[in-house]
Amino acid sequence: MSLREELLAQEYDERTKPRGFVYFTDADGQVVAKTCRKCRELKHAKNYHYKSDGFGQLGPYCRACVSVRDRDYYVKNRERVKQVKNAYYHRKRSEQLSFNLFGDNE
């Protein structure tokens, strides 16, 4: 049984967005499942990252597609990512060392 058939059997409302993306809502109007914009597969809401301004407070891409996208970016831009992370580490480290936690004025 496919996910679509399973959701229809549970009597969720099937709706379609203007570009043809399908999503299912429960009686309260909460999005239960939706179509990923990249792989175009229907997946449960738990397979999407939270996004406060996204449709149904979900991101447009499923977790698997985001993972592949982020991995590809890292592979293509490895040196740049390492430089940015290193600069962030050293900036935060110097902030922490300069912060006097105990108020000792010795």
Beta strands, then each sheet from edge to edge (+ up, - down):
strand 1: 13-16
strand 2: 22-25
strand 3: 31-35
strand 4: 42-44
strand 5: 48-50
strand 6: 58-62
sheet 1: 1+ 2- 3+ 4-
sheet 2: 5+ 6-
end
